Amino acid sequence: MTRLSKRFPNVKQHALSTSKVSSQPARPCSPSSLKTAGDLERRGAAEGEMSQWIDKSSSKWSVYLIASTRVPRTYVGVTTNFFRRLKQHNGELKGGAKASSAGRPWSLACIIRGFKDRSEVACKFETKWKSLSRKTCRKKNKDCPSRNLLLQHREAALIQAKSSFDCDYLHIEWRMKP
């Protein structure tokens, strides 16, 4: 394996040398296994408290806010499949953000659905929400738990971010009270 530097190995060559190639032919897709834009699925006990109707369409983007159940920390992200993404953040699947590894386990605080395009609106909304969260002053209250203060801070930034976008077609759902 060749390295780009001592600190950063060349990941592509390493991944190719350790990957296993299956000798079995690929299975054909049946029409019943294909997901359609209107395919709605009810998530049950596997998702715990997040049991709800979700849109399985790959063209629907969501911006989400998750809160750590262990430390006073929140994280804002964007995805098409929130349940897969939450499992990644919690370390159950590969691919979670490095910034979220210290706050495990995470739970859903807020989800904003209905973005049609990631690059056009969803990522810009996520970036705006994050930047306003950094710029907004945080209130300190000894009587209120720090987790609630973080959620109130993120909610205030969300209200400001909504004023910068056309949010008439978006569905905002809070799962934790700020």
C-alpha positions in Angstrom: 0.0 0.0 0.0 1.4 3.4 -0.9 0.7 6.4 1.3 0.0 9.9 0.3 1.7 11.0 3.6 2.5 9.5 7.0 -0.7 10.9 8.4 -3.2 10.1 5.6 -3.0 6.7 3.9 -4.3 6.2 0.4 -7.7 4.9 1.2 -8.6 3.8 -2.3 -5.8 1.4 -2.8 -6.2 0.0 0.7 -10.0 -0.6 0.1 -9.3 -2.3 -3.2 -6.7 -4.6 -1.8 -8.9 -5.8 1.2 -12.2 -6.0 -0.6 -13.8 -9.4 -1.3 -15.4 -10.1 -4.7 -18.4 -12.3 -4.7 -18.4 -15.2 -7.1 -22.2 -15.3 -7.1 -24.1 -13.5 -9.9 -26.1 -10.4 -9.1 -29.8 -11.0 -8.4 -32.2 -9.3 -10.7 -34.6 -6.8 -9.2 -38.2 -7.7 -9.1 -40.9 -5.1 -9.7 -42.2 -5.6 -6.2 -38.8 -4.7 -4.6 -38.5 -1.4 -6.4 -39.4 1.7 -4.4 -41.8 4.2 -5.9 -42.2 7.9 -5.1 -45.4 7.3 -3.3 -44.3 4.3 -1.3 -45.1 5.0 2.3 -43.9 2.6 5.0 -44.9 2.4 8.7 -41.9 2.1 11.0 -42.7 0.0 14.0 -41.0 -1.1 17.1 -37.6 -1.3 15.4 -37.5 2.5 15.3 -38.6 2.8 19.0 -40.1 6.2 19.8 -39.5 7.4 16.2 -42.4 5.3 14.9 -44.1 7.4 12.2 -45.0 7.6 8.5 -42.1 8.3 6.3 -41.7 8.9 2.6 -39.4 6.4 1.0 -38.9 8.5 -2.1 -35.2 9.1 -3.0 -36.1 12.6 -4.2 -37.2 13.9 -0.8 -34.5 15.4 1.4 -34.7 16.1 5.1 -32.7 18.3 7.4 -32.6 16.9 10.9 -31.5 17.9 14.4 -30.3 15.1 16.8 -29.5 15.5 20.5 -27.2 13.4 22.5 -28.8 11.5 25.3 -25.5 11.3 27.2 -23.9 14.8 26.9 -25.3 18.3 26.2 -24.6 18.3 22.5 -26.7 18.6 19.3 -26.0 17.9 15.6 -27.7 19.2 12.4 -27.5 17.2 9.2 -29.1 16.4 5.9 -30.2 13.1 4.4 -32.8 11.2 2.3 -33.1 8.3 4.8 -33.1 9.5 8.4 -33.3 6.1 10.1 -30.3 4.8 8.3 -28.4 8.0 9.0 -29.3 7.9 12.8 -27.9 4.3 12.9 -24.7 5.6 11.3 -24.5 8.4 13.9 -25.0 5.9 16.7 -22.3 3.6 15.3 -24.7 0.7 14.3 -23.8 1.2 10.7 -20.6 2.5 9.0 -20.6 6.0 7.7 -21.6 8.3 10.6 -20.1 11.8 10.9 -16.9 12.0 12.9 -18.2 15.0 14.7 -21.1 13.0 16.1 -19.1 10.0 17.5 -18.5 11.7 20.9 -22.2 12.2 21.6 -23.5 8.7 21.2 -26.2 7.7 21.6 -28.3 10.2 19.6 -32.1 10.7 19.4 -34.2 12.8 17.0 -35.1 16.3 18.3 -36.4 17.8 15.1 -36.9 16.9 11.4 -37.7 19.1 8.5 -39.1 17.3 5.5 -40.1 18.2 2.0 -36.9 19.5 0.4 -37.0 18.7 -3.3 -33.2 18.9 -4.1 -30.2 18.6 -1.8 -27.9 21.0 -3.5 -30.5 23.6 -4.3 -32.2 24.0 -0.9 -31.6 21.3 1.7 -27.8 21.9 2.0 -28.2 25.6 2.0 -30.9 25.4 4.7 -28.7 23.1 6.8 -25.7 25.5 6.4 -27.8 28.5 7.3 -29.2 26.8 10.4 -25.7 25.8 11.5 -24.2 29.3 10.9 -27.1 31.1 12.7 -26.7 28.7 15.6 -23.0 29.7 15.9 -23.8 33.4 15.7 -26.8 33.5 18.1 -26.0 34.2 21.7 -26.9 31.3 24.1 -29.1 32.0 27.1 -27.9 30.7 30.5 -30.5 29.6 33.0 -29.6 27.6 36.1 -33.2 26.3 36.5 -33.3 24.8 33.0 -31.4 21.6 32.0 -28.6 22.3 29.5 -30.2 20.0 26.9 -33.3 22.1 26.8 -31.2 25.3 26.5 -29.4 23.8 23.5 -32.7 22.9 21.9 -34.1 26.4 22.6 -30.9 27.8 21.0 -31.3 25.7 17.9 -35.0 26.5 17.7 -34.2 30.3 17.7 -31.7 29.8 14.9 -34.3 27.7 13.0 -36.8 30.5 13.2 -34.2 32.9 11.8 -33.2 30.4 9.0 -36.9 30.0 8.0 -37.1 33.7 7.3 -34.4 33.3 4.6 -36.2 30.5 2.7 -39.6 29.8 1.3 -40.8 27.2 3.8 -44.4 26.9 2.9 -44.0 23.4 1.5 -41.8 22.2 4.4 -43.1 20.1 7.3 -41.3 20.8 10.6 -41.7 18.3 13.3 -40.2 18.7 16.8 -39.8 15.4 18.7 -38.3 16.9 21.9 -39.6 20.0 23.5 -37.1 22.9 23.3 
